[in-house]
Amino acid sequence: MESVNQQFIEAGTLMIAGMVFVFAFLGILVVFINTVLVPLSKKFPDPQPTHKPKKLTKTAKVEGIQPNVVAAISAAVSNFRQKHNKE
C-alpha cells in the first residue's frame, strides 16, 4: 500500500511540475512575441482599404423566397410527415 501512495505523490509532483513548466513557457512566449511584434507593427503597418463598400440602393433590394419554392418545400414536408407518421 505504501508503494501506491508513493506513486500517487510522484505522479502529482510530476503533474504540477509539468503544468508550471507549460505555464512559464507560454508566458515567456507571449512576452517575446509582444516585444517582437510591437516594433514590427510600427515598421510595417497594415494596409488601409482604399475603396468604400457599396451601399444598397433602392434598385438592389434583397427579395424573399419565391412562393413556388415555399409551396414545394411545404409539399415535401407534408409528404414526409404522412409517410413517416407511425401512430
Buried (B, 14 or more C-beta within 10 A) or exposed (E): EEEEEEEEEEEEEEEEEEEEEEEEEEEEEEEEEEEEEEEEEEEEEEEEEEEEEEEEEEEEEEEEEEEEEEEEEEEEEEEEEEEEEEE
